[in-house]
Amino acid sequence: MKIHSPHPMNIRPAILLLLAFIFITTGIALAAVYSYKCPRCGLIQQYDRPGIYKCPSDGTVLNPK
């Protein structure tokens, strides 16, 4: 009995789709970062969701960057 192996041309689209999915999900994960800057000291902090944050050094409310 002969074992049928998949043709290389049938594997390439699946690999390309997998790589595209990985790059798209990585891009979405990186885009979900919110940067805030302290108006007094210039410190830049990054958070995973929007909100009202204070500077850890002087307590000033951070502004969205």
PDB file of N, CA, C, O and CB in Angstrom:
ATOM      1  N   MET A   1       0.846  -1.167   0.000  1.00  0.00           N
ATOM      2  CA  MET A   1       0.000   0.000   0.000  1.00  0.00           C
ATOM      3  C   MET A   1       0.904   1.247   0.000  1.00  0.00           C
ATOM      4  O   MET A   1       1.869   1.323   0.761  1.00  0.00           O
ATOM      5  CB  MET A   1      -0.969  -0.011   1.229  1.00  0.00           C
ATOM      6  N   LYS A   2       0.584   2.197  -0.844  1.00  0.00           N
ATOM      7  CA  LYS A   2       1.384   3.406  -0.969  1.00  0.00           C
ATOM      8  C   LYS A   2       0.823   4.498  -0.056  1.00  0.00           C
ATOM      9  O   LYS A   2      -0.378   4.768  -0.049  1.00  0.00           O
ATOM     10  CB  LYS A   2       1.420   3.888  -2.438  1.00  0.00           C
ATOM     11  N   ILE A   3       1.717   5.113   0.709  1.00  0.00           N
ATOM     12  CA  ILE A   3       1.306   6.216   1.588  1.00  0.00           C
ATOM     13  C   ILE A   3       1.416   7.508   0.793  1.00  0.00           C
ATOM     14  O   ILE A   3       2.463   7.823   0.229  1.00  0.00           O
ATOM     15  CB  ILE A   3       2.186   6.278   2.897  1.00  0.00           C
ATOM     16  N   HIS A   4       0.328   8.238   0.761  1.00  0.00           N
ATOM     17  CA  HIS A   4       0.281   9.486  -0.001  1.00  0.00           C
ATOM     18  C   HIS A   4       0.762  10.653   0.870  1.00  0.00           C
ATOM     19  O   HIS A   4       0.177  10.946   1.913  1.00  0.00           O
ATOM     20  CB  HIS A   4      -1.157   9.753  -0.523  1.00  0.00           C
ATOM     21  N   SER A   5       1.829  11.309   0.427  1.00  0.00           N
ATOM     22  CA  SER A   5       2.307  12.477   1.164  1.00  0.00           C
ATOM     23  C   SER A   5       1.741  13.728   0.506  1.00  0.00           C
ATOM     24  O   SER A   5       1.527  13.744  -0.707  1.00  0.00           O
ATOM     25  CB  SER A   5       3.870  12.524   1.206  1.00  0.00           C
ATOM     26  N   PRO A   6       1.495  14.785   1.293  1.00  0.00           N
ATOM     27  CA  PRO A   6       0.934  16.005   0.714  1.00  0.00           C
ATOM     28  C   PRO A   6       1.910  16.659  -0.260  1.00  0.00           C
ATOM     29  O   PRO A   6       3.123  16.668  -0.046  1.00  0.00           O
ATOM     30  CB  PRO A   6       0.559  16.991   1.819  1.00  0.00           C
ATOM     31  N   HIS A   7       1.367  17.184  -1.291  1.00  0.00           N
ATOM     32  CA  HIS A   7       2.168  17.866  -2.310  1.00  0.00           C
ATOM     33  C   HIS A   7       2.733  19.160  -1.711  1.00  0.00           C
ATOM     34  O   HIS A   7       2.027  19.852  -0.978  1.00  0.00           O
ATOM     35  CB  HIS A   7       1.312  18.169  -3.591  1.00  0.00           C
ATOM     36  N   PRO A   8       4.001  19.498  -2.013  1.00  0.00           N
ATOM     37  CA  PRO A   8       4.597  20.717  -1.428  1.00  0.00           C
ATOM     38  C   PRO A   8       3.819  21.991  -1.726  1.00  0.00           C
ATOM     39  O   PRO A   8       3.823  22.917  -0.915  1.00  0.00           O
ATOM     40  CB  PRO A   8       6.001  20.882  -1.929  1.00  0.00           C
ATOM     41  N   MET A   9       3.164  22.054  -2.857  1.00  0.00           N
ATOM     42  CA  MET A   9       2.382  23.253  -3.196  1.00  0.00           C
ATOM     43  C   MET A   9       1.152  23.379  -2.314  1.00  0.00           C
ATOM     44  O   MET A   9       0.630  24.482  -2.150  1.00  0.00           O
ATOM     45  CB  MET A   9       1.962  23.221  -4.666  1.00  0.00           C
ATOM     46  N   ASN A  10       0.673  22.280  -1.741  1.00  0.00           N
ATOM     47  CA  ASN A  10      -0.478  22.344  -0.841  1.00  0.00           C
ATOM     48  C   ASN A  10      -0.071  22.792   0.555  1.00  0.00           C
ATOM     49  O   ASN A  10      -0.907  23.290   1.309  1.00  0.00           O
ATOM     50  CB  ASN A  10      -1.168  20.987  -0.769  1.00  0.00           C
ATOM     51  N   ILE A  11       1.193  22.625   0.908  1.00  0.00           N
ATOM     52  CA  ILE A  11       1.670  23.001   2.234  1.00  0.00           C
ATOM     53  C   ILE A  11       1.995  24.496   2.288  1.00  0.00           C
ATOM     54  O   ILE A  11       1.770  25.134   3.316  1.00  0.00           O
ATOM     55  CB  ILE A  11       2.908  22.171   2.613  1.00  0.00           C
ATOM     56  N   ARG A  12       2.513  25.054   1.216  1.00  0.00           N
ATOM     57  CA  ARG A  12       2.926  26.461   1.216  1.00  0.00           C
ATOM     58  C   ARG A  12       1.813  27.436   1.593  1.00  0.00           C
ATOM     59  O   ARG A  12       2.046  28.304   2.434  1.00  0.00           O
ATOM     60  CB  ARG A  12       3.453  26.824  -0.133  1.00  0.00           C
ATOM     61  N   PRO A  13       0.631  27.339   1.022  1.00  0.00           N
ATOM     62  CA  PRO A  13      -0.418  28.293   1.435  1.00  0.00           C
ATOM     63  C   PRO A  13      -0.756  28.194   2.925  1.00  0.00           C
ATOM     64  O   PRO A  13      -1.044  29.206   3.563  1.00  0.00           O
ATOM     65  CB  PRO A  13      -1.683  28.059   0.616  1.00  0.00           C
ATOM     66  N   ALA A  14      -0.722  26.992   3.474  1.00  0.00           N
ATOM     67  CA  ALA A  14      -1.020  26.832   4.901  1.00  0.00           C
ATOM     68  C   ALA A  14       0.057  27.504   5.743  1.00  0.00           C
ATOM     69  O   ALA A  14      -0.255  28.150   6.743  1.00  0.00           O
ATOM     70  CB  ALA A  14      -1.135  25.335   5.273  1.00  0.00           C
ATOM     71  N   ILE A  15       1.312  27.361   5.353  1.00  0.00           N
ATOM     72  CA  ILE A  15       2.404  28.000   6.096  1.00  0.00           C
ATOM     73  C   ILE A  15       2.304  29.519   5.975  1.00  0.00           C
ATOM     74  O   ILE A  15       2.502  30.236   6.956  1.00  0.00           O
ATOM     75  CB  ILE A  15       3.782  27.509   5.580  1.00  0.00           C
ATOM     76  N   LEU A  16       1.997  30.007   4.779  1.00  0.00           N
ATOM     77  CA  LEU A  16       1.858  31.448   4.577  1.00  0.00           C
ATOM     78  C   LEU A  16       0.699  32.019   5.395  1.00  0.00           C
ATOM     79  O   LEU A  16       0.809  33.113   5.950  1.00  0.00           O
ATOM     80  CB  LEU A  16       1.651  31.755   3.093  1.00  0.00           C
ATOM     81  N   LEU A  17      -0.399  31.289   5.468  1.00  0.00           N
ATOM     82  CA  LEU A  17      -1.533  31.738   6.279  1.00  0.00           C
ATOM     83  C   LEU A  17      -1.162  31.759   7.762  1.00  0.00           C
ATOM     84  O   LEU A  17      -1.552  32.674   8.488  1.00  0.00           O
ATOM     85  CB  LEU A  17      -2.755  30.827   6.049  1.00  0.00           C
ATOM     86  N   LEU A  18      -0.420  30.766   8.204  1.00  0.00           N
ATOM     87  CA  LEU A  18       0.001  30.728   9.602  1.00  0.00           C
ATOM     88  C   LEU A  18       0.939  31.893   9.916  1.00  0.00           C
ATOM     89  O   LEU A  18       0.787  32.541  10.952  1.00  0.00           O
ATOM     90  CB  LEU A  18       0.688  29.389   9.921  1.00  0.00           C
ATOM     91  N   LEU A  19       1.894  32.164   9.052  1.00  0.00           N
ATOM     92  CA  LEU A  19       2.802  33.287   9.272  1.00  0.00           C
ATOM     93  C   LEU A  19       2.058  34.621   9.257  1.00  0.00           C
ATOM     94  O   LEU A  19       2.342  35.497  10.074  1.00  0.00           O
ATOM     95  CB  LEU A  19       3.901  33.291   8.214  1.00  0.00           C
ATOM     96  N   ALA A  20       1.121  34.778   8.346  1.00  0.00           N
ATOM     97  CA  ALA A  20       0.333  36.011   8.294  1.00  0.00           C
ATOM     98  C   ALA A  20      -0.468  36.186   9.581  1.00  0.00           C
ATOM     99  O   ALA A  20      -0.545  37.292  10.116  1.00  0.00           O
ATOM    100  CB  ALA A  20      -0.612  36.001   7.074  1.00  0.00           C
ATOM    101  N   PHE A  21      -1.059  35.115  10.078  1.00  0.00           N
ATOM    102  CA  PHE A  21      -1.820  35.183  11.328  1.00  0.00           C
ATOM    103  C   PHE A  21      -0.928  35.594  12.488  1.00  0.00           C
ATOM    104  O   PHE A  21      -1.326  36.404  13.326  1.00  0.00           O
ATOM    105  CB  PHE A  21      -2.481  33.835  11.629  1.00  0.00           C
ATOM    106  N   ILE A  22       0.290  35.032  12.540  1.00  0.00           N
ATOM    107  CA  ILE A  22       1.223  35.370  13.623  1.00  0.00           C
ATOM    108  C   ILE A  22       1.599  36.850  13.562  1.00  0.00           C
ATOM    109  O   ILE A  22       1.601  37.527  14.590  1.00  0.00           O
ATOM    110  CB  ILE A  22       2.497  34.491  13.541  1.00  0.00           C
ATOM    111  N   PHE A  23       1.917  37.360  12.371  1.00  0.00           N
ATOM    112  CA  PHE A  23       2.303  38.760  12.245  1.00  0.00           C
ATOM    113  C   PHE A  23       1.145  39.700  12.567  1.00  0.00           C
ATOM    114  O   PHE A  23       1.356  40.743  13.185  1.00  0.00           O
ATOM    115  CB  PHE A  23       2.816  39.033  10.844  1.00  0.00           C
ATOM    116  N   ILE A  24      -0.058  39.355  12.163  1.00  0.00           N
ATOM    117  CA  ILE A  24      -1.218  40.213  12.432  1.00  0.00           C
ATOM    118  C   ILE A  24      -1.520  40.255  13.929  1.00  0.00           C
ATOM    119  O   ILE A  24      -1.761  41.328  14.483  1.00  0.00           O
ATOM    120  CB  ILE A  24      -2.457  39.714  11.653  1.00  0.00           C
ATOM    121  N   THR A  25      -1.510  39.093  14.587  1.00  0.00           N
ATOM    122  CA  THR A  25      -1.808  39.082  16.023  1.00  0.00           C
ATOM    123  C   THR A  25      -0.714  39.777  16.824  1.00  0.00           C
ATOM    124  O   THR A  25      -1.003  40.415  17.836  1.00  0.00           O
ATOM    125  CB  THR A  25      -1.983  37.645  16.519  1.00  0.00           C
ATOM    126  N   THR A  26       0.529  39.664  16.389  1.00  0.00           N
ATOM    127  CA  THR A  26       1.620  40.375  17.060  1.00  0.00           C
ATOM    128  C   THR A  26       1.439  41.881  16.915  1.00  0.00           C
ATOM    129  O   THR A  26       1.650  42.628  17.871  1.00  0.00           O
ATOM    130  CB  THR A  26       2.988  39.944  16.486  1.00  0.00           C
ATOM    131  N   GLY A  27       1.053  42.325  15.734  1.00  0.00           N
ATOM    132  CA  GLY A  27       0.815  43.752  15.505  1.00  0.00           C
ATOM    133  C   GLY A  27      -0.318  44.285  16.356  1.00  0.00           C
ATOM    134  O   GLY A  27      -0.234  45.395  16.880  1.00  0.00           O
ATOM    135  N   ILE A  28      -1.368  43.511  16.498  1.00  0.00           N
ATOM    136  CA  ILE A  28      -2.499  43.941  17.320  1.00  0.00           C
ATOM    137  C   ILE A  28      -2.081  44.010  18.790  1.00  0.00           C
ATOM    138  O   ILE A  28      -2.467  44.935  19.504  1.00  0.00           O
ATOM    139  CB  ILE A  28      -3.703  42.979  17.143  1.00  0.00           C
ATOM    140  N   ALA A  29      -1.301  43.041  19.235  1.00  0.00           N
ATOM    141  CA  ALA A  29      -0.853  43.036  20.630  1.00  0.00           C
ATOM    142  C   ALA A  29       0.055  44.225  20.919  1.00  0.00           C
ATOM    143  O   ALA A  29      -0.020  44.812  21.999  1.00  0.00           O
ATOM    144  CB  ALA A  29      -0.123  41.727  20.953  1.00  0.00           C
ATOM    145  N   LEU A  30       0.899  44.581  19.983  1.00  0.00           N
ATOM    146  CA  LEU A  30       1.790  45.716  20.193  1.00  0.00           C
ATOM    147  C   LEU A  30       1.044  47.042  20.117  1.00  0.00           C
ATOM    148  O   LEU A  30       1.452  48.019  20.745  1.00  0.00           O
ATOM    149  CB  LEU A  30       2.912  45.696  19.172  1.00  0.00           C
ATOM    150  N   ALA A  31      -0.036  47.085  19.361  1.00  0.00           N
ATOM    151  CA  ALA A  31      -0.780  48.330  19.205  1.00  0.00           C
ATOM    152  C   ALA A  31      -1.607  48.658  20.443  1.00  0.00           C
ATOM    153  O   ALA A  31      -2.054  49.796  20.594  1.00  0.00           O
ATOM    154  CB  ALA A  31      -1.683  48.247  17.988  1.00  0.00           C
ATOM    155  N   ALA A  32      -1.818  47.705  21.317  1.00  0.00           N
ATOM    156  CA  ALA A  32      -2.650  47.924  22.499  1.00  0.00           C
ATOM    157  C   ALA A  32      -1.823  48.432  23.677  1.00  0.00           C
ATOM    158  O   ALA A  32      -2.009  47.986  24.809  1.00  0.00           O
ATOM    159  CB  ALA A  32      -3.370  46.634  22.885  1.00  0.00           C
ATOM    160  N   VAL A  33      -0.911  49.363  23.410  1.00  0.00           N
ATOM    161  CA  VAL A  33      -0.096  49.966  24.462  1.00  0.00           C
ATOM    162  C   VAL A  33      -0.392  51.457  24.472  1.00  0.00           C
ATOM    163  O   VAL A  33      -0.345  52.110  23.429  1.00  0.00           O
ATOM    164  CB  VAL A  33       1.438  49.688  24.241  1.00  0.00           C
ATOM    165  N   TYR A  34      -0.696  51.992  25.638  1.00  0.00           N
ATOM    166  CA  TYR A  34      -1.017  53.416  25.776  1.00  0.00           C
ATOM    167  C   TYR A  34       0.128  54.109  26.501  1.00  0.00           C
ATOM    168  O   TYR A  34       0.524  53.698  27.592  1.00  0.00           O
ATOM    169  CB  TYR A  34      -2.364  53.622  26.540  1.00  0.00           C
ATOM    170  N   SER A  35       0.652  55.158  25.888  1.00  0.00           N
ATOM    171  CA  SER A  35       1.774  55.898  26.466  1.00  0.00           C
ATOM    172  C   SER A  35       1.282  57.179  27.131  1.00  0.00           C
ATOM    173  O   SER A  35       0.416  57.878  26.605  1.00  0.00           O
ATOM    174  CB  SER A  35       2.821  56.226  25.386  1.00  0.00           C
ATOM    175  N   TYR A  36       1.845  57.467  28.284  1.00  0.00           N
ATOM    176  CA  TYR A  36       1.521  58.675  29.032  1.00  0.00           C
ATOM    177  C   TYR A  36       2.824  59.365  29.424  1.00  0.00           C
ATOM    178  O   TYR A  36       3.813  58.707  29.748  1.00  0.00           O
ATOM    179  CB  TYR A  36       0.657  58.346  30.293  1.00  0.00           C
ATOM    180  N   LYS A  37       2.813  60.703  29.392  1.00  0.00           N
ATOM    181  CA  LYS A  37       4.014  61.479  29.701  1.00  0.00           C
ATOM    182  C   LYS A  37       3.723  62.451  30.835  1.00  0.00           C
ATOM    183  O   LYS A  37       2.669  63.087  30.873  1.00  0.00           O
ATOM    184  CB  LYS A  37       4.516  62.240  28.452  1.00  0.00           C
ATOM    185  N   CYS A  38       4.673  62.553  31.756  1.00  0.00           N
ATOM    186  CA  CYS A  38       4.558  63.498  32.866  1.00  0.00           C
ATOM    187  C   CYS A  38       4.916  64.898  32.361  1.00  0.00           C
ATOM    188  O   CYS A  38       5.984  65.087  31.779  1.00  0.00           O
ATOM    189  CB  CYS A  38       5.481  63.080  34.060  1.00  0.00           C
ATOM    190  N   PRO A  39       4.035  65.880  32.577  1.00  0.00           N
ATOM    191  CA  PRO A  39       4.332  67.232  32.102  1.00  0.00           C
ATOM    192  C   PRO A  39       5.475  67.907  32.869  1.00  0.00           C
ATOM    193  O   PRO A  39       6.103  68.829  32.348  1.00  0.00           O
ATOM    194  CB  PRO A  39       3.092  68.084  32.202  1.00  0.00           C
ATOM    195  N   ARG A  40       5.752  67.461  34.094  1.00  0.00           N
ATOM    196  CA  ARG A  40       6.817  68.087  34.887  1.00  0.00           C
ATOM    197  C   ARG A  40       8.191  67.493  34.602  1.00  0.00           C
ATOM    198  O   ARG A  40       9.119  68.217  34.241  1.00  0.00           O
ATOM    199  CB  ARG A  40       6.508  67.953  36.363  1.00  0.00           C
ATOM    200  N   CYS A  41       8.324  66.183  34.762  1.00  0.00           N
ATOM    201  CA  CYS A  41       9.658  65.576  34.654  1.00  0.00           C
ATOM    202  C   CYS A  41       9.924  64.921  33.302  1.00  0.00           C
ATOM    203  O   CYS A  41      11.066  64.566  33.010  1.00  0.00           O
ATOM    204  CB  CYS A  41       9.835  64.553  35.738  1.00  0.00           C
ATOM    205  N   GLY A  42       8.891  64.752  32.468  1.00  0.00           N
ATOM    206  CA  GLY A  42       9.078  64.170  31.140  1.00  0.00           C
ATOM    207  C   GLY A  42       9.116  62.648  31.117  1.00  0.00           C
ATOM    208  O   GLY A  42       9.401  62.054  30.077  1.00  0.00           O
ATOM    209  N   LEU A  43       8.831  62.011  32.249  1.00  0.00           N
ATOM    210  CA  LEU A  43       8.825  60.552  32.327  1.00  0.00           C
ATOM    211  C   LEU A  43       7.721  59.989  31.434  1.00  0.00           C
ATOM    212  O   LEU A  43       6.601  60.500  31.440  1.00  0.00           O
ATOM    213  CB  LEU A  43       8.634  60.081  33.790  1.00  0.00           C
ATOM    214  N   ILE A  44       8.025  58.951  30.673  1.00  0.00           N
ATOM    215  CA  ILE A  44       7.039  58.295  29.809  1.00  0.00           C
ATOM    216  C   ILE A  44       6.742  56.920  30.389  1.00  0.00           C
ATOM    217  O   ILE A  44       7.649  56.117  30.604  1.00  0.00           O
ATOM    218  CB  ILE A  44       7.554  58.184  28.329  1.00  0.00           C
ATOM    219  N   GLN A  45       5.465  56.658  30.639  1.00  0.00           N
ATOM    220  CA  GLN A  45       5.010  55.373  31.160  1.00  0.00           C
ATOM    221  C   GLN A  45       4.099  54.735  30.124  1.00  0.00           C
ATOM    222  O   GLN A  45       3.397  55.440  29.399  1.00  0.00           O
ATOM    223  CB  GLN A  45       4.274  55.540  32.530  1.00  0.00           C
ATOM    224  N   GLN A  46       4.102  53.406  30.046  1.00  0.00           N
ATOM    225  CA  GLN A  46       3.222  52.691  29.131  1.00  0.00           C
ATOM    226  C   GLN A  46       2.324  51.750  29.917  1.00  0.00           C
ATOM    227  O   GLN A  46       2.762  51.059  30.837  1.00  0.00           O
ATOM    228  CB  GLN A  46       4.037  51.912  28.077  1.00  0.00           C
ATOM    229  N   TYR A  47       1.049  51.743  29.525  1.00  0.00           N
ATOM    230  CA  TYR A  47       0.049  50.903  30.179  1.00  0.00           C
ATOM    231  C   TYR A  47      -0.730  50.148  29.118  1.00  0.00           C
ATOM    232  O   TYR A  47      -0.761  50.555  27.956  1.00  0.00           O
ATOM    233  CB  TYR A  47      -0.904  51.749  31.066  1.00  0.00           C
ATOM    234  N   ASP A  48      -1.364  49.039  29.519  1.00  0.00           N
ATOM    235  CA  ASP A  48      -2.093  48.218  28.562  1.00  0.00           C
ATOM    236  C   ASP A  48      -3.534  48.656  28.343  1.00  0.00           C
ATOM    237  O   ASP A  48      -4.217  48.114  27.473  1.00  0.00           O
ATOM    238  CB  ASP A  48      -2.077  46.806  29.013  1.00  0.00           C
ATOM    239  N   ARG A  49      -4.008  49.631  29.119  1.00  0.00           N
ATOM    240  CA  ARG A  49      -5.367  50.152  28.911  1.00  0.00           C
ATOM    241  C   ARG A  49      -5.400  51.633  29.283  1.00  0.00           C
ATOM    242  O   ARG A  49      -4.591  52.094  30.087  1.00  0.00           O
ATOM    243  CB  ARG A  49      -6.414  49.350  29.753  1.00  0.00           C
ATOM    244  N   PRO A  50      -6.329  52.365  28.701  1.00  0.00           N
ATOM    245  CA  PRO A  50      -6.406  53.794  29.021  1.00  0.00           C
ATOM    246  C   PRO A  50      -6.893  54.010  30.451  1.00  0.00           C
ATOM    247  O   PRO A  50      -7.596  53.172  31.014  1.00  0.00           O
ATOM    248  CB  PRO A  50      -7.335  54.514  28.034  1.00  0.00           C
ATOM    249  N   GLY A  51      -6.511  55.143  31.024  1.00  0.00           N
ATOM    250  CA  GLY A  51      -6.926  55.461  32.378  1.00  0.00           C
ATOM    251  C   GLY A  51      -6.291  56.750  32.833  1.00  0.00           C
ATOM    252  O   GLY A  51      -5.630  57.440  32.058  1.00  0.00           O
ATOM    253  N   ILE A  52      -6.495  57.070  34.097  1.00  0.00           N
ATOM    254  CA  ILE A  52      -5.871  58.252  34.695  1.00  0.00           C
ATOM    255  C   ILE A  52      -4.756  57.733  35.597  1.00  0.00           C
ATOM    256  O   ILE A  52      -5.004  57.059  36.598  1.00  0.00           O
ATOM    257  CB  ILE A  52      -6.921  59.144  35.502  1.00  0.00           C
ATOM    258  N   TYR A  53      -3.524  58.063  35.219  1.00  0.00           N
ATOM    259  CA  TYR A  53      -2.362  57.575  35.952  1.00  0.00           C
ATOM    260  C   TYR A  53      -1.565  58.751  36.501  1.00  0.00           C
ATOM    261  O   TYR A  53      -1.595  59.850  35.947  1.00  0.00           O
ATOM    262  CB  TYR A  53      -1.473  56.692  35.049  1.00  0.00           C
ATOM    263  N   LYS A  54      -0.852  58.507  37.594  1.00  0.00           N
ATOM    264  CA  LYS A  54      -0.022  59.535  38.213  1.00  0.00           C
ATOM    265  C   LYS A  54       1.450  59.165  38.083  1.00  0.00           C
ATOM    266  O   LYS A  54       1.816  57.990  38.057  1.00  0.00           O
ATOM    267  CB  LYS A  54      -0.402  59.726  39.695  1.00  0.00           C
ATOM    268  N   CYS A  55       2.277  60.194  38.004  1.00  0.00           N
ATOM    269  CA  CYS A  55       3.723  60.017  37.927  1.00  0.00           C
ATOM    270  C   CYS A  55       4.214  59.420  39.240  1.00  0.00           C
ATOM    271  O   CYS A  55       3.862  59.922  40.307  1.00  0.00           O
ATOM    272  CB  CYS A  55       4.443  61.368  37.626  1.00  0.00           C
ATOM    273  N   PRO A  56       5.019  58.360  39.189  1.00  0.00           N
ATOM    274  CA  PRO A  56       5.499  57.756  40.433  1.00  0.00           C
ATOM    275  C   PRO A  56       6.490  58.637  41.193  1.00  0.00           C
ATOM    276  O   PRO A  56       6.678  58.449  42.395  1.00  0.00           O
ATOM    277  CB  PRO A  56       6.140  56.431  40.133  1.00  0.00           C
ATOM    278  N   SER A  57       7.126  59.589  40.517  1.00  0.00           N
ATOM    279  CA  SER A  57       8.128  60.403  41.211  1.00  0.00           C
ATOM    280  C   SER A  57       7.534  61.622  41.912  1.00  0.00           C
ATOM    281  O   SER A  57       7.968  61.966  43.012  1.00  0.00           O
ATOM    282  CB  SER A  57       9.180  60.856  40.233  1.00  0.00           C
ATOM    283  N   ASP A  58       6.530  62.298  41.286  1.00  0.00           N
ATOM    284  CA  ASP A  58       6.001  63.503  41.932  1.00  0.00           C
ATOM    285  C   ASP A  58       4.475  63.546  42.067  1.00  0.00           C
ATOM    286  O   ASP A  58       3.942  64.513  42.610  1.00  0.00           O
ATOM    287  CB  ASP A  58       6.446  64.696  41.167  1.00  0.00           C
ATOM    288  N   GLY A  59       3.759  62.521  41.586  1.00  0.00           N
ATOM    289  CA  GLY A  59       2.328  62.456  41.762  1.00  0.00           C
ATOM    290  C   GLY A  59       1.496  63.281  40.783  1.00  0.00           C
ATOM    291  O   GLY A  59       0.277  63.361  40.935  1.00  0.00           O
ATOM    292  N   THR A  60       2.130  63.895  39.782  1.00  0.00           N
ATOM    293  CA  THR A  60       1.419  64.673  38.778  1.00  0.00           C
ATOM    294  C   THR A  60       0.637  63.716  37.870  1.00  0.00           C
ATOM    295  O   THR A  60       1.110  62.622  37.562  1.00  0.00           O
ATOM    296  CB  THR A  60       2.409  65.552  37.947  1.00  0.00           C
ATOM    297  N   VAL A  61      -0.554  64.132  37.447  1.00  0.00           N
ATOM    298  CA  VAL A  61      -1.358  63.322  36.527  1.00  0.00           C
ATOM    299  C   VAL A  61      -0.654  63.307  35.168  1.00  0.00           C
ATOM    300  O   VAL A  61      -0.254  64.347  34.644  1.00  0.00           O
ATOM    301  CB  VAL A  61      -2.829  63.884  36.401  1.00  0.00           C
ATOM    302  N   LEU A  62      -0.515  62.109  34.617  1.00  0.00           N
ATOM    303  CA  LEU A  62       0.150  61.944  33.326  1.00  0.00           C
ATOM    304  C   LEU A  62      -0.786  62.308  32.184  1.00  0.00           C
ATOM    305  O   LEU A  62      -1.994  62.082  32.261  1.00  0.00           O
ATOM    306  CB  LEU A  62       0.650  60.507  33.159  1.00  0.00           C
ATOM    307  N   ASN A  63      -0.218  62.874  31.122  1.00  0.00           N
ATOM    308  CA  ASN A  63      -0.976  63.232  29.915  1.00  0.00           C
ATOM    309  C   ASN A  63      -0.769  62.155  28.848  1.00  0.00           C
ATOM    310  O   ASN A  63       0.332  61.622  28.709  1.00  0.00           O
ATOM    311  CB  ASN A  63      -0.538  64.634  29.373  1.00  0.00           C
ATOM    312  N   PRO A  64      -1.833  61.830  28.090  1.00  0.00           N
ATOM    313  CA  PRO A  64      -1.643  60.880  26.984  1.00  0.00           C
ATOM    314  C   PRO A  64      -0.616  61.433  25.999  1.00  0.00           C
ATOM    315  O   PRO A  64      -0.606  62.627  25.702  1.00  0.00           O
ATOM    316  CB  PRO A  64      -2.993  60.596  26.259  1.00  0.00           C
ATOM    317  N   LYS A  65       0.225  60.574  25.511  1.00  0.00           N
ATOM    318  CA  LYS A  65       1.287  61.004  24.601  1.00  0.00           C
ATOM    319  C   LYS A  65       0.816  60.930  23.175  1.00  0.00           C
ATOM    320  O   LYS A  65       1.571  61.253  22.258  1.00  0.00           O
ATOM    321  CB  LYS A  65       2.540  60.155  24.782  1.00  0.00           C
TER     322      LYS A  65
END
